[in-house]
Amino acid sequence: MDALALRFRPKTLEEMVGQRHLVGEGSPLLALLKKGKMPHAMFFGPPGTGKTTLARIVANMLDAPFYELDATSLKVESFRKIFASHQHALVKPLIFVDEVHRLSKTQQEVLLLPMENHEATVIGASTENPYFALSNGIRSRSMLFEFKPLEAEDLHTLLVRVQNALGFTITPEAADYVVDSSAGDTRAMLNLLEYALHVNTHIDLMLLKSLRPAPLKDGVSSDDTHYQLASALIKSIRGSDVDAALYYLARLIDGAETPEFIARRLVILASEDVGNANPNALNLAVSTMQAVKLIGYPESRIILSQCVVYLASSPKSNSAYDAINKAQAYVTNKPRLDVPAHLKEPTRQGYLYPHAFGGWVKQDYTSKPVHFYTSSGVGFEKTLDEWLHKIRTKDAPKKASKDPEA
C-alpha cells in the first residue's frame, strides 16, 4: 500500500470518515460492537470505502487474534491451521478474507461448519455483490453490510486532516478536484495527493491534472456497480422516466458494459413490465438484441437508446408476469389437477371442437376452476379483453362438425 494511505488509515471508529449508517451512533453494528459481539459478516462495496479498515478496528475492539487473508492466494489448509490452533481458546479468532468472492466452492464449503459452530468470526470483503458472488450457505450464516462511496464532505474532512498533519498548501480548485475525481475512494484520493506532494508541496489544479487527467469512474468494474446500474436502468424504464433511463444507459455504456448484456435486460423488461399492453415492445427489444450482436459500439448505443426510449414511453403491464408466477405457485403448493377425460389423447371422448361452434363453446379445460390472469386493462391489453369478451359471448351457430384431429 502507498505510504500516505497507510499512514492515515483509521485506527478507531471515531477516525473513520463516512459509513455512518454502519458505525454511526444508533447503528445496529455499533450497538453490537459495544456489547463485544460481532456476527459473521460480509462487507461489500466499492474500493477504498473502509472495508479492511473496519475489519481491523473490529478485531482491536474485540481484542481478538486477527488473521488477514487474501482469497486470490488462499489455500484451504490455511483455514484448517487457524481453526486447529484456536480450538480450545476462550477468545475466538477473527478471520478477515479480502476478495472473498474469489473463494472457490470448496473453500467456501470448508468455512460453513466452523462458521456454524462459531470456531471463529469470519468477515469477508468484496467489491462484488454477495447476493451474486457467494453461496447460499455463506450468506445464510452472515450479516451483509453494504459500504457506500464516500460523500464529498467526507473526503474533504479527510483532506483537511491530512493537510493539517503534513502542512502542504492546496488551491480551492485543486481541493475540489482531488475530491471530486476520486469517485468516493479514499485510497484513490490519498494516492493522488502522495504523488502530487512528491512533485511540489503546493498543489494546484494543473499539477493534479498532469497526474490524473480525468476523474475516476466506478463504471461497471465491480459486479455490485454493474447490477446496481442495470437495476436502476430497468426501474427507470418501468417508471416511464425516459431521461433517467437514458442516463443509466449512458453510465453502462461509459463503463464499457457489453451491448448484449444491456439488450438482454431490455428483452426481459419488454415482456415482464410492458407485456401485452404493447406487444410490439418485445419485438423491438428482440430486434435490438439481434442488431447489437452484429454491430457493436459505438453505433449500438443508438439502437439501445431507441429501444430504451420506446420501452420507457410504452404503457406498462405486468399481468403476464403475475399470471405465470401465480400459476407456478399453484403447481408447487396445490395438489395436481387431473386432465379432464375429454382432453386426453387419443380418444378425447366428449371434446367439443370450438371451430364446430363458430369459434368458441363453453367446456371445462381443468378439473377444477383456476384463476391466475387479471388484465391491467391498459394499452393493447384492453383490446385483448374486448376480443376475449366477444369470443365468449358470440352467438355462435350450433352446427355439428367433427374435430379433424379426433
Summary of the structure (lengths in Angstrom):
residues: 406
radius of gyration: 29.8
end to end distance: 77.9
largest distance: 99.4
contacts: 1216
relative contact order: 0.08
helix: 56%
strand: 7%
